[in-house]
Amino acid sequence: MFRRSVLTLGILAVFGTAAHAQSGYPNKPIRLLVPFAAGGTTDLIARTVAEPLGRELGQPVVVENKGGGGGSIGAAETARSTPDGYNLGMATVSTTATNPAINPKIPYNVATDFTPIINVAATPNVIAAYTKLPFHDYKGMLEAVKKEPGKYAYASPGNGSITHLMMEMFKLSTRTDMVHVPYRGSGPALTDAVAGQVPLIFDNLPSALPFIKEKRLTALVVAAPQRVPALPDVPTFKEVGLESVNRMAYYGLVGPKGMPRDIVDKINAATRKVLQDPAIRKRIEETGSIIMADTPEAFAKQMREELAVYKDVVVKQKLTMD
């Protein structure tokens, strides 16, 4: 009960009034920091909304990539920035749940160091394989990794990323053993998976889907509420009996703690309006993503819940950053 009260106070603190809204916000360009390398899903979602959001707010929203540390380097920079509405960051399950769950030295506190603004979209995750492997479906992959424990490696966007811990969920549930190869974002991980440098990749669907459509990767199983229309023959984790792994990723906007509530509300309202545009919705939904467009409070609640889920995975799998 005490812990819940502390968390509640922490979330309330991020909506504090220490900083006062500037008259006429915004009156200069807004920085949107993506805590991963260019080419991944976080970058894709950010760039899809940045330009129309800038038009809606009346000032450019400039996307900047700063990868590394499973997203923690960029996320920490957002947390340290001035809470005036000109320094925003993309928040993902990796930066607000999985990485904090596995890394005790992470340089920010999810509950108190950010101002949640809006969850933009949720996306499926997918296990995909290099096309020249001896298997081309989920059943074949499972048989192969069970037959030769430790032989197969998988790429992820980094240590502590959502797909790193989701694969740990998968390994726990299937009693399999695979080698984790972390990268500095989805872009470089996909490059090596397509080239066969690493046989498997667990990635967010939007960044992997173009390679799957071009038959440069083979989709094996997806984490989604139902089968993805773009991949009608690929089962969900729930269908193959792994409902606990059937989790989607979120992509939202946050700022540092202490952002004035009127600025938060203005950004939230502008983003909601952008996400009502049929052209923007189409671009996001074509990746298999689901538009969320929720309230700051709802996004804060989801961040807390996901952190609890992945802390449990870390404990059960005895995971560390080493």
C-alpha positions as CSV (number, residue, x, y, z in Angstrom):
1,M,0.0,0.0,0.0
2,F,2.8,2.4,0.9
3,R,4.6,1.6,-2.4
4,R,1.5,2.3,-4.4
5,S,1.2,5.6,-2.6
6,V,4.8,6.5,-3.4
7,L,4.3,5.6,-7.1
8,T,1.1,7.7,-7.2
9,L,2.9,10.7,-5.7
10,G,5.7,10.2,-8.2
11,I,3.3,10.3,-11.2
12,L,1.6,13.3,-9.8
13,A,4.9,15.0,-9.4
14,V,5.6,14.9,-13.1
15,F,2.6,17.1,-13.6
16,G,3.9,19.6,-11.2
17,T,3.8,23.4,-11.6
18,A,7.4,24.3,-10.8
19,A,7.8,25.5,-14.4
20,H,5.2,27.9,-15.7
21,A,4.0,27.9,-19.3
22,Q,5.5,30.4,-21.5
23,S,3.2,32.8,-23.2
24,G,2.5,31.9,-26.8
25,Y,4.0,28.4,-26.6
26,P,5.5,27.3,-28.9
27,N,7.6,30.2,-30.3
28,K,10.6,28.2,-31.5
29,P,11.3,24.8,-32.9
30,I,10.6,21.7,-30.7
31,R,13.2,18.9,-30.4
32,L,11.8,15.3,-30.5
33,L,14.6,12.9,-29.4
34,V,14.4,9.3,-30.7
35,P,16.5,7.2,-28.3
36,F,17.4,4.6,-31.1
37,A,19.2,4.7,-34.4
38,A,17.4,5.8,-37.5
39,G,15.5,3.1,-39.4
40,G,13.7,1.4,-36.5
41,T,10.0,1.5,-35.6
42,T,10.5,4.3,-33.0
43,D,12.1,6.5,-35.6
44,L,9.4,5.6,-38.2
45,I,6.5,6.6,-35.8
46,A,8.3,9.7,-34.7
47,R,8.9,10.9,-38.3
48,T,5.4,10.1,-39.3
49,V,3.9,12.4,-36.7
50,A,6.6,15.1,-36.4
51,E,6.0,17.1,-39.5
52,P,2.2,17.3,-39.1
53,L,2.5,17.9,-35.4
54,G,4.8,20.9,-36.2
55,R,2.2,22.3,-38.6
56,E,-0.5,21.9,-35.9
57,L,1.6,23.6,-33.2
58,G,2.9,26.3,-35.6
59,Q,6.6,25.5,-35.1
60,P,8.8,22.7,-36.6
61,V,9.2,19.5,-34.6
62,V,12.8,18.4,-35.4
63,V,13.5,14.7,-34.9
64,E,17.0,13.8,-33.6
65,N,18.3,10.3,-33.1
66,K,20.5,9.3,-30.2
67,G,20.8,5.6,-29.8
68,G,22.7,3.3,-27.4
69,G,22.1,1.6,-24.1
70,G,18.8,0.0,-25.2
71,G,17.4,3.5,-25.5
72,S,18.5,4.6,-22.0
73,I,21.1,7.2,-23.3
74,G,18.5,9.1,-25.2
75,A,15.8,8.7,-22.6
76,A,18.2,10.0,-19.9
77,E,18.9,13.1,-22.0
78,T,15.2,13.8,-22.3
79,A,14.8,13.3,-18.5
80,R,17.6,15.9,-17.9
81,S,16.3,18.5,-20.3
82,T,14.5,21.7,-19.5
83,P,10.8,21.1,-18.9
84,D,9.6,23.9,-21.1
85,G,7.9,21.9,-23.8
86,Y,10.8,22.3,-26.3
87,N,12.5,19.0,-25.4
88,L,10.3,16.0,-26.0
89,G,11.3,12.3,-26.3
90,M,9.8,9.1,-27.8
91,A,9.0,6.7,-25.0
92,T,8.9,3.0,-25.6
93,V,8.5,-0.2,-23.6
94,S,12.2,-0.5,-23.9
95,T,13.0,2.8,-22.3
96,T,10.2,2.9,-19.7
97,A,9.8,-0.8,-18.8
98,T,12.3,-3.5,-20.0
99,N,15.5,-1.5,-19.7
100,P,14.7,-0.1,-16.3
101,A,13.6,-3.6,-15.2
102,I,16.9,-5.2,-16.1
103,N,19.4,-2.3,-15.4
104,P,19.6,-1.2,-11.8
105,K,22.1,1.6,-12.9
106,I,19.8,3.2,-15.4
107,P,20.1,7.0,-15.0
108,Y,16.5,7.9,-14.5
109,N,13.4,6.9,-12.5
110,V,10.4,6.0,-14.8
111,A,7.8,7.0,-12.2
112,T,9.2,10.4,-11.4
113,D,11.6,11.7,-14.1
114,F,9.2,12.0,-17.0
115,T,6.0,13.8,-17.9
116,P,3.8,11.3,-19.9
117,I,2.0,13.2,-22.7
118,I,0.4,10.7,-25.0
119,N,0.7,7.1,-26.3
120,V,0.7,7.5,-30.1
121,A,0.5,3.9,-31.2
122,A,0.9,0.3,-30.3
123,T,2.7,-2.1,-32.6
124,P,3.0,-5.9,-32.9
125,N,6.3,-7.6,-32.5
126,V,7.6,-10.4,-34.8
127,I,10.2,-13.2,-34.8
128,A,11.6,-13.3,-38.3
129,A,14.3,-15.5,-39.8
130,Y,17.0,-15.2,-42.5
131,T,15.5,-16.6,-45.6
132,K,18.1,-19.3,-46.3
133,L,17.6,-21.2,-43.0
134,P,16.3,-24.8,-43.1
135,F,13.0,-23.7,-41.6
136,H,10.3,-21.3,-42.8
137,D,7.6,-21.4,-40.2
138,Y,7.2,-21.3,-36.4
139,K,7.0,-25.0,-36.0
140,G,10.2,-25.6,-37.9
141,M,12.0,-22.9,-35.9
142,L,10.9,-24.3,-32.5
143,E,12.0,-27.8,-33.5
144,A,15.4,-26.5,-34.7
145,V,16.2,-24.5,-31.5
146,K,15.0,-27.3,-29.3
147,K,17.1,-29.8,-31.2
148,E,20.3,-27.8,-30.9
149,P,20.3,-25.6,-27.8
150,G,22.6,-22.6,-28.0
151,K,23.2,-22.9,-31.7
152,Y,20.9,-20.2,-32.9
153,A,21.4,-16.5,-32.2
154,Y,18.9,-13.7,-32.4
155,A,19.3,-10.0,-32.9
156,S,17.5,-7.3,-30.9
157,P,17.7,-3.5,-30.8
158,G,19.7,-3.7,-27.6
159,N,20.2,-5.1,-24.1
160,G,17.1,-4.4,-22.2
161,S,15.0,-3.7,-25.3
162,I,11.4,-5.0,-25.4
163,T,12.2,-7.7,-27.9
164,H,15.2,-8.8,-25.8
165,L,13.0,-9.4,-22.8
166,M,10.2,-10.8,-24.9
167,M,12.6,-13.4,-26.3
168,E,13.5,-14.2,-22.7
169,M,9.8,-14.7,-22.0
170,F,9.7,-17.0,-25.1
171,K,12.7,-19.0,-23.9
172,L,11.2,-19.3,-20.4
173,S,7.9,-20.5,-21.8
174,T,9.4,-23.0,-24.4
175,R,12.5,-24.1,-22.4
176,T,14.8,-23.2,-25.3
177,D,18.2,-21.7,-25.4
178,M,19.3,-19.0,-27.9
179,V,22.2,-16.5,-28.0
180,H,21.3,-12.9,-27.7
181,V,23.1,-10.4,-30.1
182,P,22.3,-6.8,-29.1
183,Y,22.5,-3.9,-31.5
184,R,22.2,-0.1,-31.2
185,G,18.7,-0.1,-32.6
186,S,16.5,-2.0,-35.0
187,G,18.1,-0.5,-38.2
188,P,21.5,-2.2,-37.8
189,A,20.0,-5.3,-36.3
190,L,17.8,-5.7,-39.4
191,T,20.7,-5.1,-41.7
192,D,22.6,-8.1,-40.2
193,A,19.6,-10.3,-40.1
194,V,18.8,-9.7,-43.8
195,A,22.4,-10.5,-44.6
196,G,22.4,-13.7,-42.6
197,Q,25.0,-12.5,-40.1
198,V,22.5,-13.5,-37.4
199,P,19.8,-16.1,-38.2
200,L,16.9,-14.7,-36.2
201,I,15.6,-11.4,-35.2
202,F,12.9,-10.4,-32.7
203,D,11.8,-6.9,-33.8
204,N,8.9,-4.5,-33.9
205,L,6.7,-5.3,-36.9
206,P,6.7,-1.8,-38.6
207,S,10.5,-1.8,-39.1
208,A,10.7,-5.5,-40.0
209,L,7.6,-5.6,-42.3
210,P,9.3,-4.1,-45.4
211,F,12.0,-6.7,-45.4
212,I,9.3,-9.4,-44.9
213,K,7.2,-8.1,-47.8
214,E,10.3,-8.1,-50.0
215,K,11.0,-11.7,-48.9
216,R,14.3,-10.8,-47.4
217,L,13.1,-12.1,-44.0
218,T,10.6,-14.8,-43.2
219,A,8.0,-14.0,-40.5
220,L,7.5,-16.9,-38.1
221,V,5.2,-15.6,-35.3
222,V,3.7,-12.3,-34.2
223,A,2.7,-10.7,-31.0
224,A,-0.6,-9.1,-31.8
225,P,-4.3,-9.3,-30.7
226,Q,-5.1,-11.1,-33.9
227,R,-3.4,-12.1,-37.1
228,V,-1.9,-9.1,-38.9
229,P,-3.7,-8.4,-42.3
230,A,-0.3,-8.0,-44.0
231,L,0.8,-11.4,-42.7
232,P,-2.4,-13.5,-42.8
233,D,-0.5,-16.9,-42.7
234,V,1.6,-16.0,-39.7
235,P,0.2,-17.1,-36.3
236,T,0.1,-15.0,-33.2
237,F,1.9,-16.1,-30.0
238,K,-1.5,-16.8,-28.5
239,E,-2.3,-19.2,-31.3
240,V,0.8,-21.2,-30.7
241,G,0.1,-21.4,-27.0
242,L,2.3,-18.6,-25.7
243,E,-0.3,-16.0,-24.6
244,S,2.1,-14.4,-22.1
245,V,4.5,-13.4,-25.0
246,N,1.6,-11.9,-27.0
247,R,2.5,-8.3,-26.0
248,M,2.6,-5.2,-28.2
249,A,5.0,-2.3,-28.0
250,Y,3.9,1.3,-27.4
251,Y,5.4,4.5,-28.8
252,G,4.5,7.7,-27.0
253,L,5.6,11.2,-26.3
254,V,7.1,12.3,-23.0
255,G,8.9,15.2,-21.6
256,P,11.1,15.8,-18.5
257,K,9.4,16.0,-15.1
258,G,7.7,19.2,-14.2
259,M,6.3,20.2,-17.5
260,P,3.4,22.7,-17.1
261,R,0.1,21.0,-17.5
262,D,-1.2,23.5,-20.1
263,I,1.7,22.7,-22.4
264,V,1.2,19.0,-21.9
265,D,-2.5,19.4,-22.8
266,K,-1.7,21.5,-25.8
267,I,0.8,18.8,-27.2
268,N,-1.7,16.0,-26.4
269,A,-4.5,17.8,-28.2
270,A,-2.4,18.6,-31.2
271,T,-1.1,15.0,-31.5
272,R,-4.7,13.7,-31.2
273,K,-5.7,16.0,-34.0
274,V,-2.8,14.8,-36.2
275,L,-3.8,11.2,-35.5
276,Q,-7.3,11.9,-36.8
277,D,-5.9,12.7,-40.2
278,P,-6.8,9.8,-42.5
279,A,-3.5,10.0,-44.4
280,I,-1.5,9.8,-41.1
281,R,-3.7,7.0,-39.7
282,K,-3.2,5.1,-43.0
283,R,0.6,5.4,-42.9
284,I,0.7,4.2,-39.3
285,E,-1.9,1.4,-39.6
286,E,-0.2,0.1,-42.8
287,T,2.7,-0.9,-40.6
288,G,0.3,-3.1,-38.5
289,S,0.2,-0.5,-35.7
290,I,-2.9,0.5,-33.8
291,I,-3.6,4.2,-33.1
292,M,-3.9,4.8,-29.3
293,A,-4.1,8.6,-28.8
294,D,-4.8,8.4,-25.0
295,T,-4.6,10.8,-22.1
296,P,-1.5,11.5,-20.1
297,E,-2.9,9.7,-17.1
298,A,-3.7,6.6,-19.2
299,F,-0.2,6.5,-20.6
300,A,1.4,6.9,-17.2
301,K,-0.7,3.9,-15.9
302,Q,0.4,1.7,-18.9
303,M,4.0,2.6,-18.2
304,R,3.7,1.5,-14.6
305,E,2.0,-1.8,-15.5
306,E,4.6,-2.8,-18.2
307,L,7.4,-2.0,-15.8
308,A,5.9,-4.5,-13.3
309,V,5.5,-7.2,-15.9
310,Y,9.1,-7.1,-17.1
311,K,10.6,-6.8,-13.6
312,D,9.0,-10.2,-13.0
313,V,10.6,-11.6,-16.2
314,V,14.0,-10.3,-15.1
315,V,13.7,-12.0,-11.7
316,K,12.5,-15.3,-13.1
317,Q,15.2,-15.5,-15.7
318,K,17.9,-14.1,-13.4
319,L,18.8,-11.5,-16.1
320,T,21.5,-8.9,-15.7
321,M,23.1,-6.3,-18.1
322,D,26.4,-8.2,-18.0
